[in-house]
Amino acid sequence: MKIIITEEQYKILENTSEEERVKKVLFKFWQKELEMNGEIEFDSGIAKYVNYNPDKIREMFFEFLGGWDKMTEKAYQLMGRTFDTMDYDFSGGYDFRFTVKGHRDFEEDGYMMVDCQIDSDGKVTLMMDNMETRYLKDLEEDEDLWWEVDSEIRSLIEDILYVEVTKKTGIIVDINLCWVE
């Protein structure tokens, strides 16, 4: 297939870097989405669509929304509340509330590490124990079971923070410490 373009269009393509072209397309896309929906969400899958480096696209997303400092401020605001797993349809057998207590952000990598405190009345329904519901604070004492429950709790918190923070700011949130109060 051949595409016919004018000499002026050719000169624009010739003098514009790939990054500038991708940025221009994404900024138009995000602006249109912002005008239609009032907000935009970061979608890492767009990197495959435009066949471009996902980290560079995240940097462009930060730039579009006002820069890293503005996005970290927004992330702190979004994390400044108590999250309840029952508000999400992917919580499985877990029923607990948690708050983000500490954070460290790493601009060069586009992510932040957070510490999360889980309320002491958190519960899990164990599928392997005849659907028995147990308090998380009691499970901490059972080392054989706790490592698996701890891993699932971390994964669930990361999923929640992905929905609530990463999609709205582009900042990847990883769990550093997690404990039951």
Buried (B, 14 or more C-beta within 10 A) or exposed (E): EEEEEEEEEEEEEEEEEEEEBBBEEBBEBBEEBEEEEEEBBBEBEBBEEBEBEEEBBBBBBBBBBEEBEEBBEBBBEBBEEEBBBEEBEEBBEBBBBBBBBEBEBEBEEBBBBBBBBBBEEBBBEBEEEEEEEBBBBEBBEEEEBBEEBBEBBBEBBBBBBEBBBBBBBBBBBEBEEBBBE
